[in-house]
Amino acid sequence: MGIDPRLLAEQCERTLERTDFAGLGERIEGKVRDSYCQGGRRTIVVTDRVSCFDRVVGTLPFKGQVLNEIAAFWFEATSGIAPNHLLEVPDPNVSLVKECRPLPVEFVMRAYLTGSTSTSIWTAYARGDRSYCGHQLPEGLRKHEPLPRPILTPTTKAPQGEHDALTSREEILASGAVDASVYAEAERMTGALFAEGRRHAASRGLILVDTKYEIGQDESGRLVVIDEIHTPDSSRYWYRDRYEQALSQGRDPEALDKEYVRRWLQEQGYRGDGPSPELPLDVRCEAARRYIEAFETITGRDFEPDTEPPVERIRRALGI
């Protein structure tokens, strides 16, 4: 278990920052994933880019491998709860998936009063708001405490480089962005997925605090989970055995997600406006170590890093 720190430092010089593969179809660049669409299928290449505050702020060694393999683990584990788009994982950084039409909403499930961004549920509560994305919150809650029950807090999907916006079920239905029956089914699916995610996380000594789901519709109109699921990029995890002590001491619970990078950026005074400060080598390596620890803790498997130059390896795996 774990990884040699020297290997992480060396791999910082060989991260997968960008791809441009001819012959795979139209290229669509996201914050972390490069997608290629052709013939009803999508090739998703998960790069090593890391984003915070809806901005790409650098790369982390092996991050793409970790995210792709955690997502594949969860897609398989939850396939009996909700259908997903995954067809095949031909390379540690690559997933072949069914092409689906994404819903124009991200479905964020939350179980705790936490967060550090300007749109987080804790930030809203701390300034006195008691209504959040259409949900009424009781008085007297403390930071990092459980909410009375898990809640769905949807956001609009902003173009790359812009910030997603909080919304509510009522606003989404009023806008006509999503039909009421489609929203109800997505709400049921994401609630069931979150319950299973929390159950499995607890069995591995973790708390699944909150997570983001993306839902699409396949060619028949069926709702399908797309993009990623329960990864350290889309989810917040805390260590269960350290949570109560942190709460009693007024500290933030120790996390297994990209919150480490986000907090470092905030300490430098950066919150998403303008160019981000360059991530130092030690920050990149520690963040990567946490991603790898997340993989091993969640899956119960040792992480097996592939150090071959990723572009050449991916070309061979895809036959291009």
C-alpha positions in Angstrom: 0.0 0.0 0.0 1.2 3.6 -0.6 3.7 4.8 -3.2 7.3 5.8 -3.2 7.6 9.6 -2.8 10.5 9.6 -5.2 8.4 8.1 -7.9 5.8 10.8 -7.4 8.4 13.6 -7.7 9.8 12.0 -10.9 6.3 11.6 -12.4 5.6 15.3 -12.0 7.8 15.7 -15.1 5.7 13.2 -17.0 2.1 14.1 -16.3 -0.6 13.9 -19.0 -1.7 17.5 -19.4 -3.3 17.6 -22.8 -4.2 15.1 -25.6 -4.9 15.5 -29.3 -5.6 12.1 -30.9 -6.5 12.1 -34.5 -8.9 9.4 -35.7 -11.1 9.3 -32.6 -13.6 11.8 -33.7 -14.5 15.3 -32.5 -12.4 16.4 -29.5 -14.1 18.1 -26.6 -11.9 19.4 -23.8 -13.3 19.6 -20.3 -11.6 20.7 -17.1 -10.1 17.3 -16.5 -11.3 15.0 -19.3 -10.7 15.1 -23.0 -13.5 13.4 -24.9 -13.6 12.1 -28.5 -17.0 11.4 -30.0 -17.7 9.1 -32.9 -20.4 6.7 -34.0 -22.5 6.8 -30.8 -19.5 6.1 -28.6 -17.2 8.4 -26.7 -13.6 7.9 -25.8 -12.9 9.7 -22.5 -9.2 10.3 -21.7 -8.8 11.3 -18.1 -5.8 13.7 -17.9 -3.7 14.6 -14.8 -5.2 18.1 -14.8 -6.6 19.3 -11.4 -9.3 22.0 -11.2 -10.4 24.1 -8.3 -12.9 26.9 -8.3 -13.9 25.8 -11.8 -10.3 26.6 -13.0 -7.5 24.2 -14.1 -4.7 25.0 -11.7 -2.0 22.4 -12.7 -1.4 18.7 -12.9 -0.8 15.9 -10.4 1.1 12.7 -11.0 -1.1 9.6 -11.7 -4.3 11.6 -11.0 -5.9 10.6 -14.3 -5.2 6.9 -13.6 -6.6 7.1 -10.1 -9.8 8.9 -11.2 -10.5 6.6 -14.1 -10.0 3.5 -12.1 -12.1 4.7 -9.1 -14.9 5.6 -11.5 -14.7 2.2 -13.1 -14.8 0.6 -9.7 -17.9 2.5 -8.7 -19.7 2.1 -12.1 -19.4 -1.7 -11.7 -20.4 -1.6 -8.0 -23.5 0.4 -8.6 -24.7 -1.0 -11.9 -27.5 -2.8 -10.2 -28.8 0.5 -8.7 -28.6 2.8 -11.8 -27.4 2.2 -15.4 -24.2 3.9 -16.5 -22.4 4.7 -19.7 -19.3 2.6 -19.2 -18.5 0.0 -21.9 -14.7 -0.7 -21.5 -11.5 0.5 -19.8 -8.8 -0.2 -22.4 -6.1 1.9 -20.6 -5.6 3.2 -17.1 -6.4 6.7 -18.3 -9.2 5.8 -20.8 -12.8 4.8 -20.7 -15.0 3.9 -23.7 -18.6 4.8 -23.0 -21.9 5.1 -24.7 -22.7 8.6 -26.1 -25.5 10.1 -24.1 -27.2 13.5 -24.0 -26.3 15.2 -20.7 -29.0 16.8 -18.6 -28.3 20.6 -18.2 -28.1 20.1 -14.4 -25.6 18.7 -12.0 -27.1 16.7 -9.1 -25.2 17.4 -5.8 -26.1 15.3 -2.8 -25.0 16.6 0.6 -25.1 14.9 4.0 -23.0 17.4 6.1 -22.9 21.2 6.7 -19.5 21.9 5.3 -17.5 23.4 2.5 -15.1 26.3 2.0 -16.2 27.9 -1.3 -18.4 31.0 -1.7 -21.3 28.7 -2.8 -20.9 26.0 -0.2 -23.7 25.1 2.2 -21.6 26.1 5.2 -20.8 29.5 3.8 -24.5 30.2 3.2 -25.4 28.9 6.6 -22.7 30.9 8.4 -24.0 34.2 6.9 -27.5 33.5 8.1 -29.2 31.8 5.2 -31.6 29.1 6.3 -32.9 28.2 2.8 -30.4 26.5 0.5 -31.4 25.3 -3.0 -35.0 25.1 -1.9 -34.3 23.2 1.4 -35.1 24.7 4.8 -32.3 24.3 7.4 -32.8 24.3 11.2 -31.1 26.7 13.6 -28.3 25.6 15.8 -26.2 23.5 13.4 -22.4 23.6 13.7 -19.8 23.5 10.9 -19.2 19.9 9.7 -22.2 18.5 11.5 -24.6 16.1 9.7 -27.6 17.6 8.1 -31.0 16.3 9.4 -31.1 14.2 6.3 -29.2 14.1 3.0 -30.4 16.7 0.5 -30.2 17.1 -3.3 -28.9 20.6 -4.2 -28.7 21.0 -8.0 -26.5 23.4 -9.9 -26.6 24.7 -13.4 -23.8 23.6 -15.7 -21.6 26.5 -16.6 -19.3 26.6 -19.7 -15.6 25.8 -18.9 -13.9 28.6 -17.1 -17.2 29.9 -15.6 -18.8 29.0 -12.3 -21.7 26.7 -11.8 -24.7 28.4 -10.2 -26.8 27.1 -7.3 -30.4 26.4 -8.2 -33.4 24.4 -6.9 -35.9 21.8 -8.1 -38.6 24.5 -8.4 -36.4 26.8 -10.5 -35.3 24.0 -12.8 -38.9 22.9 -13.4 -40.1 26.5 -13.9 -37.3 27.1 -16.5 -38.3 24.0 -18.5 -34.7 22.9 -18.4 -35.8 19.4 -17.2 -39.2 17.8 -17.3 -40.7 17.0 -13.9 -40.8 13.3 -14.5 -37.2 13.2 -15.6 -36.1 15.3 -12.6 -38.0 12.9 -10.2 -36.3 9.9 -11.7 -32.9 11.5 -11.5 -33.6 12.5 -7.9 -34.5 8.9 -7.1 -31.4 7.5 -8.8 -29.0 9.9 -7.2 -30.5 9.4 -3.7 -30.1 5.6 -4.1 -26.5 6.0 -5.4 -25.6 8.3 -2.5 -27.0 5.9 0.0 -24.9 3.0 -1.4 -21.9 5.2 -1.6 -22.2 6.2 2.0 -22.7 2.5 3.0 -19.6 1.3 1.2 -17.5 4.3 2.4 -18.5 3.5 6.0 -17.4 -0.1 5.5 -14.0 1.2 4.4 -13.6 3.6 7.4 -14.7 6.7 5.5 -17.5 9.2 5.4 -18.9 10.1 2.0 -19.8 13.7 2.9 -21.1 15.0 -0.4 -20.9 14.2 -4.1 -21.8 15.4 -7.6 -23.6 13.2 -10.2 -24.0 13.9 -13.9 -27.0 12.2 -15.6 -27.6 11.8 -19.3 -30.2 10.2 -21.5 -29.2 7.4 -23.9 -30.7 6.9 -27.4 -33.9 5.4 -25.9 -34.4 8.3 -23.4 -33.3 6.2 -20.4 -31.5 8.0 -17.7 -27.9 6.9 -17.3 -25.1 8.0 -14.9 -22.3 9.6 -16.9 -18.9 11.3 -16.5 -17.6 10.0 -13.1 -19.0 8.7 -9.8 -17.8 8.9 -6.2 -14.2 10.0 -7.2 -12.1 12.4 -5.1 -12.8 15.0 -7.7 -16.6 14.7 -7.5 -16.9 13.8 -3.9 -15.7 14.7 -0.4 -14.5 11.9 1.9 -13.5 12.2 5.5 -11.8 9.6 7.8 -14.5 8.2 10.0 -12.2 7.5 13.0 -10.8 11.0 13.1 -14.1 12.9 12.5 -15.4 13.2 16.1 -12.0 14.3 17.4 -11.7 17.0 14.8 -15.2 18.2 15.5 -14.6 18.4 19.2 -11.4 20.3 18.7 -12.9 22.8 16.2 -10.7 21.5 13.4 -11.7 20.6 9.8 -12.0 16.8 9.4 -9.1 15.2 7.6 -10.2 14.7 4.0 -9.3 12.4 1.1 -10.1 14.7 -1.8 -8.9 17.7 -3.7 -9.8 20.0 -0.8 -6.1 19.9 0.1 -5.2 21.7 -3.1 -8.2 24.1 -2.8 -7.1 25.1 0.8 -3.5 25.6 -0.3 -4.7 27.9 -3.1 -6.9 29.8 -0.6 -3.9 30.3 1.7 -2.2 32.0 -1.2 -5.2 34.3 -1.6 -6.6 32.6 -4.7 -10.3 31.9 -5.0 -10.7 31.4 -8.8 -10.2 34.9 -10.2 -7.3 35.4 -12.6 -4.3 33.1 -13.1 -3.7 30.6 -10.4 -0.4 30.4 -8.5 1.8 27.6 -9.6 1.5 24.5 -7.4 4.9 23.7 -5.8 6.4 20.2 -6.2 5.6 19.2 -2.5 2.0 20.3 -2.8 1.6 18.3 -6.1 3.2 15.2 -4.6 1.1 15.3 -1.4 -2.1 15.8 -3.3 -1.2 12.9 -5.5 -0.4 10.7 -2.5 -3.9 11.5 -1.1 -5.5 10.6 -4.4 -3.7 7.3 -4.4 -4.6 6.7 -0.7 -8.2 7.4 -1.7 -8.1 4.8 -4.4 -6.6 2.1 -2.1 -9.0 2.9 0.8 -12.1 3.0 -1.3 -11.4 -0.1 -3.5 -9.4 -2.2 -1.1 -6.8 -2.7 -3.9 -3.1 -1.6 -4.2 -2.6 1.1 -6.7 -0.4 -0.1 -9.6 1.1 3.0 -11.3 1.8 2.8 -15.0 4.9 4.9 -15.6 5.1 4.4 -19.4 4.8 7.7 -21.3 1.0 8.0 -21.4 0.4 9.3 -24.9 2.3 6.5 -26.6 0.6 3.9 -24.3 -2.9 5.2 -25.0 -2.2 5.2 -28.7 -1.2 1.6 -28.6 -4.2 0.6 -26.4 -6.6 2.3 -28.8 -4.9 1.2 -31.9 -4.3 4.7 -33.3 
